[in-house]
């Protein structure tokens, strides 16, 4: 698998991204996207709290998967 990683800018905010040549797909850091969309100071805390609240409500749309390795923010 050939994979390229990098950082793109979205509205002057950094968003980590990876491109997979085999699957021809982009993978974006959900933590970075959440931070941009919510204008929060810590996207990771926001995302973790959101997942916790959804789970408590019985919502199963958030999968129980491991984090993928990406460049450090």
Backbone torsions as a table, in degrees:
resi	resn	phi	psi	omega
1	UNK	NA	123.6	174.8
2	UNK	-95.9	126.0	-177.3
3	UNK	-134.7	133.1	176.3
4	UNK	-112.4	139.0	178.9
5	UNK	-121.6	159.4	178.8
6	UNK	-174.7	-175.6	178.4
7	UNK	-126.8	127.7	176.9
8	UNK	-111.3	163.1	178.7
9	UNK	-105.4	136.4	175.3
10	UNK	-132.7	111.0	-176.7
11	UNK	51.4	47.9	178.8
12	UNK	65.1	17.0	175.9
13	UNK	-114.7	146.9	179.4
14	UNK	-81.3	135.7	176.3
15	UNK	-132.1	120.9	179.4
16	UNK	-76.3	138.6	-176.3
17	UNK	-141.6	148.0	175.9
18	UNK	-133.6	139.9	178.0
19	UNK	-113.1	129.1	178.1
20	UNK	-106.1	113.4	-178.0
21	UNK	-65.0	-38.5	-178.0
22	UNK	-64.5	-48.2	-177.6
23	UNK	-88.2	-10.2	-176.9
24	UNK	52.1	53.5	-179.0
25	UNK	-134.9	148.4	170.7
26	UNK	-96.1	144.3	173.2
27	UNK	-122.6	125.3	-178.3
28	UNK	-110.4	151.1	177.0
29	UNK	-74.7	115.4	-179.2
30	UNK	-63.8	-33.6	179.3
31	UNK	-63.1	-42.6	179.0
32	UNK	-67.3	-40.8	179.1
33	UNK	-63.8	-44.8	178.6
34	UNK	-60.5	-42.0	-179.7
35	UNK	-62.1	-41.6	179.8
36	UNK	-68.4	-47.1	-175.1
37	UNK	-70.0	-31.5	-177.8
38	UNK	-97.2	-8.0	-177.6
39	UNK	57.5	35.2	179.3
40	UNK	-88.3	162.7	-179.9
41	UNK	-85.3	-24.7	-179.7
42	UNK	-135.6	96.6	-178.3
43	UNK	-62.3	-33.3	-178.8
44	UNK	-65.8	-44.6	178.5
45	UNK	-64.3	-42.0	179.5
46	UNK	-60.6	-46.8	-178.7
47	UNK	-64.1	-44.0	179.4
48	UNK	-62.4	-42.3	179.7
49	UNK	-66.6	-40.4	177.9
50	UNK	-61.6	-45.5	178.2
51	UNK	-61.1	-41.6	179.8
52	UNK	-61.7	-46.0	-179.3
53	UNK	-64.8	-41.3	178.9
54	UNK	-63.8	-39.8	179.7
55	UNK	-65.7	-40.7	179.1
56	UNK	-64.9	-30.5	178.4
57	UNK	-80.1	-4.9	-179.6
58	UNK	87.4	9.4	179.0
59	UNK	-78.6	128.1	-178.0
60	UNK	-110.8	23.8	-178.9
61	UNK	-76.7	-19.8	178.1
62	UNK	-88.9	119.7	-178.2
63	UNK	-77.4	157.5	178.9
64	UNK	-98.1	72.6	-177.2
65	UNK	-115.4	162.4	179.8
66	UNK	-81.3	157.6	178.0
67	UNK	-73.5	145.2	175.4
68	UNK	-92.0	151.7	-179.7
69	UNK	-79.4	129.6	175.5
70	UNK	-137.1	170.2	175.9
71	UNK	-58.2	146.0	176.7
72	UNK	-66.7	145.6	-178.0
73	UNK	-72.8	NA	NA
